Amino acid sequence: MVGNIEAIGDAVTGSVLGRAIEPSAGEAPDGHTQETNCLNCGASLTGPYCSACGQHAHVHRTLTAFFHDLLHGVFHLEGKIWRTLPTLVWHPGDLTRRYIDGQRARYVSPIALFLFCVFAMFAVMGMAGESMFGSNADVEARKGMVSDLQKDAIKIAQLEKERAVLVKAGASTANVDEKLSDLRTETAALSTLKDHNLAKPLAFDWSGMPGWLGPAVQKAKNNPELLLYKIKSNAYKFSWALIPISVPFVWLLFPFNRRFRLYDHTVFVTYSLCFMMLLAAAATLVGLVSRAVGSLAWFVPPIHMYRQLRGTYGVGKWGAVWRAAALAIFAFIAIGLFSALLVGIGAFD
């Protein structure tokens, strides 16, 4: 990490020094090049843009322009993003319907926004992951188990005293015996977990698995950390697979309606996934401060689905309600299929 920061610092320093040595090479004082023909295709220029290829008539050659292009390329930070994101949050159906109907100059395209959201979500989760799920989680979990074991031990001692009194009095001990059995079972389970290495998965009996899974299963058993790393890496690289996985489920909501095509469903799914990823990133950041508040994000997706369904497909309130409920269930199925895909790729890679 330190090395990367130093490398970035060296690059910036070199750029600044180069600019100081040769501040205006090939530029007019305002940073624009001065030309009468397009530098891209050679056509004569008659306005701010080339009439043949569409390139800007004047090419910026300043550091400010360079970093503007960098930010524009990576984050697409222009007027569109500030119109698209609020509309995606508050009026998702309106955004989806406008894009499908051809009003595209004002908004970021679904796939461009999807790539930005993937980058943002994994960047946030990567930075917050160690704080939320690092070694402290193992320590806190173990402390909680120790506390529960101590409480169970006190309860068991009290119940054993009650049982001794009942036996001496010749009364039935069935109720106390049942409570003791439950507590001892719970204590045994907690003791097993407490003594186990929580950083590694619990042992699993693979004897019933098909033979062709043997090599992949053996690799996972021998190096579970590598499998986990591959799954995380593949989640980023294959995140686009969520789109084709999800589209058939949305089609099932309108199976006999010829007004809506697969293209409509694809735009709907892509914008919906964009919002869900931004929501996951926001919930992760909020969870660093308060996990209770961050967990409230679970109630947002069905509401957003309802609003997007109404605005995109023009369905009524009850039609949107049952479709949003079905879509929420479908979303869990799609995530399960995507997770299975990641595990399969990681195991057989």
N, C-alpha and C positions, 0 to 999 in steps of 0.2 A: 504494500500500500504506500509506504513512504517512498519507495523507488518510483512508483507511478507518478506521485505528486511532484517529485523532483524532476522527472522527465518532462512533465507538462510545464513546470516552471522554466526549465531550460529552453523549451520550444518558444514560450512567450518572450523570454529574455532575448533570444536570438532574433525574433521578429522585430522587437523594439529597436535593437541595435542596428539591424539592417535598415530599418526605416530612418533612423537617425543619420546613418552614413549616406544614404541615397534617398532623400525624402520625396522627390517628385519625378522619378524616372518615368518618362512616357506619359505623363498626365498633365492636364491643364490644372490651373490653380484650384479649381473646384472639385478635383478628383475625377472628372469625366474625361474620357477620350474624345477627341474631336475628329469625326469622320463623316464622309458624305455617302459612303457605301456600307452596306451591312458587313460586319466582320465575320459573319457566319456563312452567308451564301453569296455575298457580293452584289446583291440587288441595290438599286438606288434608293436612298432614304428620302421619304417625304413627310415623315411624322415621327412621333416618339417610338413607334414600333416598325419593324420591317414588314412590308405588305406581303412579302413572299413566304417568309418562314416564321414570323411572329416574334423574333428576338428583339430585345430592347435596342433602340438606335444607339444609345450611348452606354458604354461599358464602364462600370465603376472600377477604379483601381486604387482603393484606399483600404486600410486595415479595418476601418469601420464597416465598409461594405463586405469585406471578406467574412468577418464574424457575423454579420447579419445573414449572409448566405449560409453560414454554418448552422446558425440557430434555425433558420428557415428550413433547411434540409432535414435537420434532426427532429425538430419539434413542430415544424409547420406553423411557426408563430407569426401569423398575420391576422388581418381582420377576421378571416373566416373562423378561426378557432374560438374567438371570443363570442361569435354569434352561434357557433355550433354547440359548444359545451352547455351554456345555459338552456338552450332549446332541448338538448338531449336530456337534461335533468328534469325540467319542468313540463315540457311539451314534446315528449319523445314520439308520439304518434304523428304530430304535425310535422316534425323533422323528417320522419320516415316517408310520409305521404308526399311531402314537397319534393324530396329527392327522387322518389319513384316517378313522379309526374314531370320531372325534368327541370325543376328549379335548383340548379346545382352550382351556380356561380357564387352564391352567398355562403355555402356550407362546405365543410371538409368532407370528402368522399368517405363512405363507410370503411373501405379497406385501408385508406391512409390513417383514419382515426383509430382503426383497430390496431395497426402497428404501433402508433403512438401510445395507446393504452396498455398494450402488452409490455412495451418498454417501461412505462411508468409503474405498472403494478409490480413487475419483477424487480425493478430497482428499489422500490419502497420495501418490499418484502425481504429482499436481500439485505438491506441495511438494518431492518428491524428484527430480522430473524434471530440473530444472536441474543438480542435483548429479551425477546419473548420466549424463545425455545432453546436457549443455550444451557450451559451446565447448571445455572441457577435453578432451572425447572426441575432437574433431577434432585438437587438438594432439597428444594421445597417439598417435592412429592414424598421424599423419604422422611422428612420431618413430620409431615402429616400422617404418614403410616405409623410412625413411632407413637405419636399422640393418640391415635385411634387404638393402638394395641394397649396402651396404658389404661385408657378408659374401659376397654373391654375386659381387661384383667380385674379392674375394680368391680365391674358388674358381675363377673363370674364368681368372685369371692363372696359377694352379697347373696347371690342366688344359691351358692353352696351352703351358706349359713341357713337360709330359708329352708332348703331341702332337709338339712339336718334336723331342724325344728319339726318339720312335717313328719319325718320318719319317726322321731321320738314320740310324736303325738299319735302315730298310727294313721295319719291322713294320707290322701293320694298326693303323689309327687309328679303326676303326668304333665301338668302345666309347666312346672319349674324345669322338669327334664327337657321339655321341648325348647324352652328358652335357652337352656344351657347348651343343647346340641347346636342350635343356630349360632350362638356366640362362639363356640369352639370351632365351628366350621369357618366362620368369618375370620377368627384369629389365625387359623392355619393358613388361609389364603393370603392374609396380609403379611404374615411372616415370610411366606414364600416370595412374595413380590418385593418385600423390603430387602431380602438377602440377594435378590437377583440384580444383575447389572442392567439398570433401567435404560441405559444408552443403547443397548442392543435388543433386538426383538426376541420374544420368548420362543422357545423351541417349538417346532411344529412337526407333526408326524406326516411325512411325505409318502408313506408306504402305499397309500391308495391312489396316488397320482399316476396318470398314463406314462408308459415307458418312454415315449418320445420327448417327454418333458425332463427326462433325467439330467442331461447336460446343463440345461438352463437352471434347474433347481439346485444342482450341485454348485454351480458358480455363485448363485445367490447365497447359499449356505456358507460357502467358503469366504466370501467377501461381501457381507451385506452393506457395508459402508459404500463400496463401489457401486452397487446396484442403486442405492439411494441417490448417489451423485448423478448417475445416468438418468434417473427419473426426473430429477430437478432440471438437468440440462435439456432433456428431451421435452419437458413441459414448455420451455421457452421456444425451442425450435419448432415444435409441432403444434403450437397453440392454434394455428390456422385450422387444424383438423376439427376443432370445435364447431366450425361453421357447417361443413357438410354433414357432421354428425347430428346437428340440431335441426337443420332445415326439414328433414322428413317429419319430425315431430310437429313442427308448425303446420306443415301441409295437412296433417291429420286433423287439425282444428277446422279446416275448410275443404274437406275431401271432394265435395261435389260442386264447389263453387268455381265457375269458369272465369269469374271476374279477376281472380288473383292467380298469378303464375308463380313458378318457382323463383323467378327473379325477384318478385315482391317479397316472398318469404326470406330470400337470402339477404336482402337489404334490411328487413326487419330483424333477422337474427344477428347480423353483424353489428348494427347499432345497439341492440339489446346487450350483446356481449361487451361492447365498449363501455356501456354504463356499469355493468356488473363488475368489470375489472377496475374501473375508477372507484366504485363503491368499496371493493375489497382493499384497494390501496388506502382509501380514506379511513376505513374501519381499522386497518392495521396501525396507522399513525395514531388514531384516537385510542386504540387499545394499549398503546405504550403508556398513556396517561391514566386511563381507566378502562379496564377490560369490561366492566359492567355496561358502560356507555357504548363501547365498541360493539358489544354483542347485540345492541339494538338494531344494528345493520341487517340482521336476519329478517326483520319485519318489512324492510323496504322493497325487496325484489317483487313480491306479489303486487304491491301497489303500482310499481313502475310498469310491470307487465300489463296490468289492467288499463292504465292510461295509454300505453303504447298501442294496445290492441284496439281500443276505441278510436283513437285518432287515425291509425293506419287503415283499418278495415271498415270503419264506420258501423260497427256493431252496436247494439243497444247495451244498456247497463247490465242486464242479466246475462246476455250473451257474452259480454266481456268478463263477467264474474266467473262463469263456469269455465270459460276458456283460459282465464288466468290461473284458476286452480289446477286445471289439467296441465297447463304449461309449466307450473311450478313442479309438478310431479315429473313431467318429462325432462325438466332441467336436471333433476337428480339422476335420472336414468342416463342422460347424455354425459354427465360428469363421471358416472360409473363406467360407461363405455370408454371415455377418454382416459380415465385412470388405468383401466385394463390394457388399453393400447400402450400407454407409457410403460407399464410394468412388463408387457410382452416385448417391447422394443429394447428395454433395458436388460432383460434377462437373456434374450437371444443375440444381442449385439456382441 
